[in-house]
Amino acid sequence: MAGFPRAGQERPNQNHQWGRLFGDDTTIPIQAKDKCATGRIWTYVRDDRSYGEAAAPAAIYYASSDHRGEHPQKHLARYGGILQSDCYNGFEPLSVAEKKAVPITFAVCHAHARRKFFELADIQKNVRDRKRKGKPISPIALEAVQRYDALFEIEREINGLSAKERRAARQEKSKPLFADMHEWLKRERATLSKSSEVTEPIDYMMKRWDGFARFLEDGRICLTNNAAERALRGTALGRRNWTFAGSQRGADRAAIMLSVITTCRLNDVDPKAWLADVFARIADLPVSRLHELLPWQWKATKGRLLRRPRKQLPKQCFRTRQAFIGQDQ
């Protein structure tokens, strides 16, 4: 999956422990016979830089004609490890995920939970709405946001540390805050009526508390699923421009292009320069060396070439050199 096995490397039949993936999806209109159907673009992102790992980041996308759970379950059939996502149940039934040779461990996105409270505590929005007889802000939601802000401040301090160091810091600083938040939410929930708006975000968290608390025991887990959401932002913003995918095959092709372009960007590689060089070289490159074209390996190779004096460069490198530096000349 996001590990991108090297060309010529045998794909394993058993589940493999890849570490951690971020997963998410968004809608994409796909042209059908009479009208556009609402399809989905799914993404899975590997980015371990938050806990100091040197593995190159990568993203992979898939397209489907609907939102059924069978699609992500097929994508994740051979995956074992941590999956950070929203609470969409279709990613993998727990009963199936836990029986794998390497089980899937689900970590829930705290940004989703915080957002639900923030919407009820957005002071500026409520001031505007109050002019139109809107409702006042919820003091419980406001306190929940403030409690979350304290947790996120700790995360900013430990970002980039090793998984072991992150876990130690969370055990010392975050665990007491999160345990206190749990008790506070239980007390506040007991005083609320069913009609109260703030019961929804509280119930959302309480029903999934184990998934929310998992970050305390594993330093690899992030508090949010933002890596996957960022990977889908271009698709979400671009829908108004390209309107729809012309067919299911067109959506599949879009997913392939998104995979290579996003992976290039995650590795600080210019997608246009990379594609131009790959198209020029791939036909003559042995299968055993195709892994050299992966964006992170291509970047390392081209970086070494571009640091050499021009007279020492092979002729086929001149065009790539210009793709990197020509615009600055």
The 8 nearest C-alpha neighbors of each residue, nearest first, counted from 0:
[[1, 2, 3, 59, 78, 4, 43, 74],
 [2, 0, 3, 57, 45, 58, 59, 44],
 [1, 3, 0, 4, 17, 57, 45, 56],
 [2, 4, 1, 0, 5, 57, 293, 6],
 [5, 3, 2, 8, 6, 10, 0, 9],
 [4, 6, 290, 8, 7, 3, 289, 287],
 [7, 5, 290, 8, 289, 287, 286, 4],
 [6, 8, 287, 5, 9, 286, 288, 289],
 [7, 9, 5, 6, 4, 10, 287, 11],
 [10, 8, 11, 7, 4, 6, 5, 12],
 [9, 11, 8, 12, 4, 7, 13, 5],
 [10, 12, 13, 9, 14, 15, 77, 8],
 [13, 11, 10, 14, 77, 15, 9, 76],
 [12, 14, 11, 15, 77, 100, 101, 78],
 [15, 13, 77, 78, 79, 101, 100, 12],
 [14, 16, 79, 78, 17, 13, 77, 101],
 [15, 17, 79, 80, 18, 101, 78, 14],
 [16, 18, 15, 80, 19, 79, 2, 78],
 [19, 17, 80, 16, 81, 20, 79, 219],
 [20, 18, 81, 80, 82, 17, 45, 21],
 [19, 21, 82, 45, 44, 43, 83, 81],
 [20, 22, 83, 44, 43, 227, 82, 84],
 [23, 21, 43, 84, 227, 42, 83, 20],
 [22, 24, 42, 227, 41, 84, 228, 43],
 [25, 23, 41, 40, 42, 39, 26, 22],
 [26, 24, 40, 39, 27, 41, 231, 235],
 [25, 27, 39, 38, 40, 37, 28, 24],
 [26, 28, 38, 39, 37, 29, 40, 25],
 [29, 27, 243, 37, 36, 38, 35, 244],
 [30, 28, 244, 36, 35, 243, 246, 38],
 [29, 31, 35, 245, 246, 244, 34, 36],
 [30, 32, 35, 34, 33, 36, 29, 246],
 [33, 31, 34, 30, 35, 36, 246, 29],
 [32, 34, 31, 35, 30, 36, 29, 246],
 [35, 33, 31, 32, 30, 36, 29, 28],
 [34, 36, 30, 29, 31, 28, 37, 33],
 [35, 37, 29, 28, 38, 30, 31, 34],
 [38, 36, 28, 27, 29, 26, 65, 35],
 [39, 37, 64, 65, 27, 63, 26, 28],
 [40, 38, 26, 27, 63, 25, 62, 65],
 [39, 41, 62, 24, 25, 61, 26, 27],
 [42, 40, 24, 61, 60, 23, 62, 39],
 [41, 43, 60, 23, 59, 22, 24, 61],
 [44, 42, 22, 21, 59, 58, 20, 227],
 [45, 43, 58, 21, 20, 57, 227, 46],
 [46, 44, 20, 57, 56, 1, 58, 47],
 [45, 47, 56, 48, 44, 57, 55, 226],
 [48, 46, 52, 49, 50, 45, 51, 54],
 [47, 49, 51, 52, 50, 46, 159, 53],
 [50, 48, 159, 158, 47, 51, 160, 46],
 [51, 49, 159, 161, 160, 162, 48, 52],
 [50, 52, 159, 48, 161, 160, 49, 53],
 [53, 51, 48, 47, 54, 50, 161, 49],
 [52, 54, 55, 51, 48, 47, 56, 50],
 [55, 53, 52, 56, 47, 48, 46, 45],
 [54, 56, 53, 295, 57, 266, 46, 47],
 [57, 55, 46, 45, 265, 54, 266, 47],
 [56, 58, 262, 45, 1, 44, 55, 265],
 [59, 57, 44, 262, 258, 43, 1, 45],
 [58, 60, 258, 43, 42, 1, 44, 57],
 [59, 61, 42, 254, 41, 258, 43, 255],
 [62, 60, 41, 254, 40, 42, 251, 63],
 [61, 63, 40, 251, 39, 250, 254, 41],
 [64, 62, 39, 65, 38, 40, 61, 70],
 [63, 65, 38, 39, 37, 247, 62, 36],
 [66, 64, 38, 63, 67, 39, 37, 36],
 [65, 67, 39, 68, 38, 64, 63, 70],
 [68, 66, 69, 65, 70, 89, 71, 63],
 [67, 69, 89, 70, 71, 90, 72, 66],
 [68, 70, 72, 67, 71, 73, 89, 90],
 [69, 71, 73, 68, 72, 67, 74, 63],
 [72, 70, 74, 90, 73, 69, 68, 75],
 [71, 73, 69, 75, 70, 91, 74, 90],
 [72, 74, 76, 70, 71, 75, 69, 77],
 [73, 75, 71, 72, 76, 70, 77, 78],
 [76, 74, 78, 72, 73, 77, 71, 91],
 [75, 77, 73, 78, 74, 72, 14, 71],
 [78, 76, 14, 75, 15, 79, 13, 12],
 [77, 79, 75, 14, 76, 15, 80, 16],
 [78, 80, 101, 16, 103, 102, 15, 14],
 [81, 79, 103, 18, 16, 19, 104, 17],
 [80, 82, 19, 104, 103, 105, 18, 20],
 [83, 81, 20, 105, 21, 19, 104, 106],
 [84, 82, 21, 106, 107, 224, 105, 22],
 [85, 83, 22, 107, 224, 108, 21, 23],
 [84, 86, 108, 87, 107, 23, 111, 83],
 [85, 87, 88, 84, 107, 108, 207, 90],
 [86, 88, 89, 85, 90, 84, 68, 23],
 [89, 87, 90, 86, 91, 92, 68, 93],
 [88, 90, 68, 91, 87, 92, 67, 71],
 [91, 89, 71, 88, 72, 68, 87, 92],
 [90, 92, 89, 72, 96, 93, 88, 95],
 [93, 91, 95, 94, 96, 89, 88, 90],
 [92, 94, 96, 95, 97, 91, 103, 98],
 [93, 95, 92, 97, 96, 98, 91, 99],
 [96, 94, 92, 93, 98, 97, 99, 91],
 [97, 95, 93, 103, 102, 98, 94, 99],
 [96, 98, 102, 95, 99, 94, 93, 103],
 [99, 97, 95, 96, 102, 100, 94, 101],
 [98, 100, 102, 101, 97, 96, 95, 14],
 [101, 99, 102, 14, 98, 13, 79, 15],
 [100, 102, 79, 99, 14, 16, 15, 80],
 [103, 101, 99, 97, 79, 96, 100, 98],
 [102, 104, 80, 79, 96, 81, 105, 97],
 [103, 105, 81, 80, 82, 102, 106, 96],
 [106, 104, 82, 81, 83, 103, 210, 107],
 [107, 105, 83, 210, 82, 213, 211, 104],
 [106, 108, 210, 211, 84, 85, 83, 109],
 [109, 107, 223, 224, 110, 85, 111, 84],
 [108, 110, 112, 111, 223, 222, 113, 107],
 [109, 111, 113, 223, 112, 108, 114, 222],
 [112, 110, 114, 109, 113, 108, 115, 85],
 [113, 111, 109, 115, 114, 110, 200, 204],
 [112, 114, 110, 116, 115, 111, 117, 109],
 [115, 113, 117, 111, 116, 112, 110, 118],
 [114, 116, 112, 113, 118, 117, 200, 111],
 [117, 115, 140, 113, 119, 114, 118, 200],
 [116, 118, 120, 114, 119, 115, 121, 113],
 [117, 119, 121, 116, 115, 120, 114, 140],
 [120, 118, 117, 116, 137, 136, 121, 140],
 [119, 121, 117, 141, 136, 118, 140, 137],
 [122, 120, 124, 118, 117, 123, 119, 125],
 [121, 123, 125, 124, 120, 126, 136, 119],
 [124, 122, 126, 125, 121, 127, 128, 120],
 [123, 125, 127, 126, 121, 122, 128, 118],
 [124, 126, 128, 122, 127, 123, 129, 121],
 [125, 127, 129, 123, 124, 128, 122, 130],
 [128, 126, 124, 125, 129, 130, 123, 131],
 [127, 129, 133, 125, 131, 130, 126, 124],
 [130, 128, 133, 132, 131, 126, 127, 125],
 [129, 131, 128, 132, 127, 133, 126, 125],
 [130, 132, 129, 128, 133, 127, 126, 134],
 [133, 131, 129, 130, 128, 134, 127, 135],
 [132, 134, 129, 128, 131, 125, 135, 130],
 [133, 135, 129, 136, 132, 125, 128, 137],
 [136, 134, 125, 137, 133, 129, 126, 122],
 [135, 137, 120, 119, 125, 138, 134, 122],
 [136, 138, 140, 139, 120, 119, 141, 135],
 [139, 137, 141, 140, 142, 136, 120, 143],
 [140, 138, 142, 141, 137, 143, 197, 187],
 [139, 141, 116, 143, 137, 138, 142, 120],
 [142, 140, 120, 138, 144, 139, 143, 137],
 [141, 143, 145, 139, 144, 140, 146, 138],
 [144, 142, 140, 146, 141, 145, 147, 139],
 [145, 143, 147, 141, 142, 146, 148, 117],
 [144, 146, 148, 142, 147, 143, 141, 149],
 [147, 145, 143, 149, 148, 144, 142, 150],
 [146, 148, 144, 150, 149, 145, 143, 151],
 [147, 149, 145, 151, 150, 146, 144, 152],
 [148, 150, 152, 146, 147, 151, 145, 153],
 [151, 149, 147, 153, 148, 152, 173, 154],
 [150, 152, 154, 148, 153, 149, 147, 155],
 [151, 153, 149, 155, 154, 150, 148, 156],
 [152, 154, 156, 150, 151, 155, 157, 149],
 [155, 153, 151, 157, 156, 152, 158, 150],
 [154, 156, 152, 158, 153, 157, 151, 159],
 [155, 157, 153, 154, 158, 152, 159, 151],
 [158, 156, 154, 155, 160, 165, 159, 153],
 [157, 159, 155, 49, 160, 156, 154, 50],
 [158, 160, 49, 50, 51, 157, 48, 161],
 [161, 159, 50, 51, 157, 158, 164, 165],
 [160, 162, 50, 164, 51, 163, 165, 159],
 [161, 163, 218, 165, 219, 50, 164, 166],
 [162, 164, 166, 161, 165, 218, 167, 217],
 [165, 163, 167, 161, 166, 162, 160, 168],
 [166, 164, 218, 162, 168, 167, 163, 157],
 [165, 167, 218, 169, 163, 164, 168, 217],
 [168, 166, 164, 170, 169, 165, 171, 163],
 [169, 167, 171, 165, 170, 166, 172, 164],
 [170, 168, 173, 166, 172, 171, 167, 215],
 [171, 169, 174, 167, 168, 172, 173, 166],
 [170, 172, 168, 169, 167, 173, 174, 175],
 [171, 173, 169, 170, 168, 174, 175, 176],
 [174, 172, 169, 176, 175, 177, 170, 150],
 [173, 175, 177, 170, 176, 172, 169, 178],
 [176, 174, 178, 177, 173, 179, 172, 171],
 [177, 175, 179, 173, 174, 178, 180, 172],
 [176, 178, 180, 174, 179, 175, 173, 181],
 [179, 177, 181, 175, 180, 176, 174, 182],
 [178, 180, 176, 182, 181, 177, 183, 175],
 [179, 181, 177, 183, 178, 182, 184, 176],
 [182, 180, 178, 184, 179, 183, 177, 185],
 [183, 181, 185, 179, 184, 180, 186, 178],
 [182, 184, 180, 186, 185, 181, 179, 187],
 [185, 183, 187, 181, 186, 182, 188, 180],
 [186, 184, 188, 182, 183, 187, 189, 181],
 [187, 185, 183, 189, 184, 188, 182, 190],
 [186, 188, 184, 190, 189, 185, 183, 191],
 [189, 187, 185, 191, 190, 186, 184, 198],
 [188, 190, 186, 187, 191, 185, 192, 184],
 [191, 189, 187, 188, 192, 186, 185, 193],
 [192, 190, 188, 189, 195, 193, 187, 198],
 [191, 193, 194, 195, 190, 198, 189, 188],
 [192, 194, 195, 191, 198, 196, 199, 197],
 [195, 193, 192, 196, 198, 191, 197, 199],
 [194, 196, 197, 193, 192, 198, 191, 199],
 [197, 195, 198, 199, 194, 119, 200, 193],
 [196, 198, 199, 195, 200, 201, 140, 116],
 [197, 199, 201, 196, 200, 195, 202, 188],
 [198, 200, 202, 197, 201, 203, 196, 195],
 [201, 199, 203, 202, 115, 198, 197, 116],
 [202, 200, 198, 204, 203, 199, 205, 197],
 [203, 201, 205, 199, 204, 200, 198, 206],
 [204, 202, 200, 201, 206, 205, 199, 207],
 [203, 205, 207, 202, 201, 206, 208, 200],
 [204, 206, 202, 208, 207, 203, 201, 181],
 [205, 207, 204, 203, 208, 202, 209, 201],
 [208, 206, 204, 205, 210, 209, 211, 203],
 [207, 209, 211, 205, 210, 204, 206, 212],
 [208, 210, 212, 211, 207, 213, 206, 106],
 [211, 209, 106, 107, 213, 208, 207, 212],
 [210, 212, 208, 107, 209, 213, 207, 106],
 [213, 211, 209, 210, 214, 215, 208, 216],
 [212, 214, 215, 210, 211, 216, 209, 106],
 [215, 213, 220, 217, 216, 212, 218, 221],
 [216, 214, 213, 169, 217, 212, 170, 166],
 [215, 217, 214, 213, 166, 218, 170, 212],
 [218, 216, 214, 219, 220, 215, 166, 213],
 [217, 219, 162, 166, 165, 220, 163, 214],
 [220, 218, 162, 217, 50, 221, 19, 47],
 [219, 221, 214, 218, 217, 222, 106, 83],
 [222, 220, 223, 219, 214, 224, 218, 49],
 [221, 223, 109, 108, 220, 214, 224, 110],
 [224, 222, 108, 109, 110, 225, 221, 107],
 [223, 225, 108, 226, 84, 227, 83, 21],
 [224, 226, 228, 223, 227, 229, 110, 21],
 [225, 227, 229, 228, 224, 230, 21, 44],
 [228, 226, 230, 21, 229, 225, 22, 23],
 [227, 229, 225, 231, 230, 226, 232, 224],
 [230, 228, 232, 226, 231, 227, 225, 233],
 [229, 231, 227, 228, 232, 226, 261, 233],
 [232, 230, 228, 234, 229, 233, 235, 227],
 [231, 233, 229, 235, 234, 230, 236, 228],
 [234, 232, 236, 235, 231, 237, 230, 229],
 [233, 235, 237, 231, 232, 236, 238, 25],
 [234, 236, 232, 233, 237, 238, 231, 25],
 [237, 235, 233, 234, 238, 232, 239, 240],
 [236, 238, 234, 240, 239, 235, 233, 241],
 [239, 237, 242, 240, 241, 236, 235, 234],
 [238, 240, 242, 237, 241, 236, 235, 243],
 [241, 239, 237, 238, 242, 236, 243, 234],
 [240, 242, 238, 243, 239, 237, 244, 234],
 [243, 241, 238, 239, 240, 28, 244, 237],
 [244, 242, 28, 29, 241, 245, 30, 27],
 [245, 243, 29, 250, 246, 249, 30, 28],
 [244, 246, 30, 249, 29, 243, 247, 250],
 [247, 245, 249, 248, 30, 244, 29, 250],
 [246, 248, 250, 249, 251, 29, 64, 245],
 [249, 247, 251, 246, 250, 252, 245, 253],
 [248, 250, 246, 252, 247, 251, 245, 244],
 [249, 251, 253, 247, 248, 252, 244, 62],
 [252, 250, 248, 254, 62, 253, 249, 247],
 [253, 251, 249, 255, 254, 250, 248, 256],
 [252, 254, 250, 256, 251, 255, 257, 249],
 [253, 255, 60, 257, 251, 252, 61, 256],
 [256, 254, 252, 258, 253, 257, 251, 259],
 [257, 255, 253, 258, 259, 254, 260, 252],
 [256, 258, 254, 260, 255, 259, 261, 253],
 [259, 257, 59, 255, 256, 60, 261, 58],
 [258, 260, 262, 256, 257, 261, 263, 255],
 [259, 261, 263, 257, 262, 270, 258, 256],
 [262, 260, 264, 263, 258, 259, 257, 265],
 [261, 263, 57, 265, 259, 58, 264, 260],
 [264, 262, 268, 260, 266, 261, 265, 294],
 [263, 265, 267, 261, 266, 262, 268, 260],
 [264, 266, 262, 263, 267, 56, 261, 57],
 [265, 267, 263, 264, 268, 295, 262, 56],
 [268, 266, 264, 265, 263, 269, 298, 295],
 [269, 267, 263, 266, 264, 270, 298, 294],
 [268, 270, 272, 271, 273, 263, 267, 264],
 [271, 269, 273, 272, 260, 263, 274, 268],
 [272, 270, 274, 273, 269, 275, 322, 276],
 [273, 271, 275, 269, 270, 274, 322, 276],
 [272, 274, 270, 276, 271, 275, 277, 269],
 [273, 275, 277, 271, 276, 272, 270, 278],
 [276, 274, 272, 278, 273, 277, 271, 279],
 [275, 277, 279, 273, 274, 278, 280, 272],
 [278, 276, 274, 280, 279, 281, 275, 273],
 [279, 277, 275, 276, 280, 281, 274, 282],
 [278, 280, 276, 277, 281, 275, 282, 274],
 [281, 279, 277, 278, 282, 283, 276, 284],
 [280, 282, 284, 283, 277, 278, 279, 289],
 [283, 281, 280, 284, 279, 278, 285, 277],
 [284, 282, 281, 280, 285, 279, 286, 278],
 [283, 285, 281, 282, 280, 286, 288, 289],
 [286, 284, 287, 288, 283, 289, 282, 281],
 [287, 285, 289, 288, 6, 284, 7, 290],
 [286, 288, 285, 7, 289, 6, 290, 284],
 [289, 287, 286, 290, 285, 291, 284, 6],
 [290, 288, 291, 286, 6, 292, 287, 284],
 [289, 291, 5, 292, 6, 288, 293, 287],
 [292, 290, 289, 296, 293, 288, 297, 300],
 [293, 291, 297, 290, 289, 294, 296, 277],
 [292, 294, 296, 290, 291, 295, 297, 289],
 [295, 293, 297, 296, 263, 298, 292, 268],
 [294, 296, 298, 297, 293, 266, 55, 299],
 [297, 295, 299, 298, 293, 291, 294, 300],
 [298, 296, 294, 300, 292, 295, 299, 293],
 [297, 299, 295, 301, 296, 300, 302, 294],
 [298, 300, 302, 296, 297, 301, 303, 295],
 [301, 299, 297, 303, 302, 298, 296, 304],
 [302, 300, 304, 298, 303, 299, 297, 305],
 [301, 303, 299, 305, 300, 304, 298, 306],
 [302, 304, 306, 301, 300, 305, 299, 307],
 [305, 303, 301, 307, 306, 302, 300, 312],
 [306, 304, 302, 307, 303, 301, 320, 308],
 [305, 307, 303, 304, 302, 308, 301, 309],
 [306, 308, 305, 304, 309, 311, 312, 303],
 [309, 307, 311, 310, 306, 312, 305, 304],
 [308, 310, 312, 311, 307, 305, 317, 313],
 [311, 309, 308, 312, 313, 307, 314, 317],
 [312, 310, 309, 308, 307, 313, 304, 314],
 [311, 313, 309, 310, 316, 314, 307, 308],
 [314, 312, 315, 316, 311, 317, 310, 309],
 [313, 315, 316, 317, 312, 318, 311, 310],
 [316, 314, 313, 317, 318, 319, 312, 279],
 [315, 317, 319, 314, 313, 318, 320, 312],
 [318, 316, 320, 319, 314, 315, 321, 312],
 [319, 317, 321, 320, 316, 322, 315, 314],
 [318, 320, 322, 316, 321, 317, 276, 323],
 [321, 319, 317, 323, 318, 322, 316, 324],
 [320, 322, 325, 324, 318, 323, 319, 317],
 [323, 321, 319, 320, 272, 325, 324, 318],
 [324, 322, 321, 320, 325, 319, 272, 326],
 [323, 325, 321, 327, 326, 322, 320, 328],
 [326, 324, 321, 328, 327, 322, 323, 320],
 [325, 327, 324, 328, 323, 322, 321, 320],
 [326, 328, 325, 324, 323, 321, 322, 320],
 [327, 325, 326, 324, 321, 323, 322, 320]]
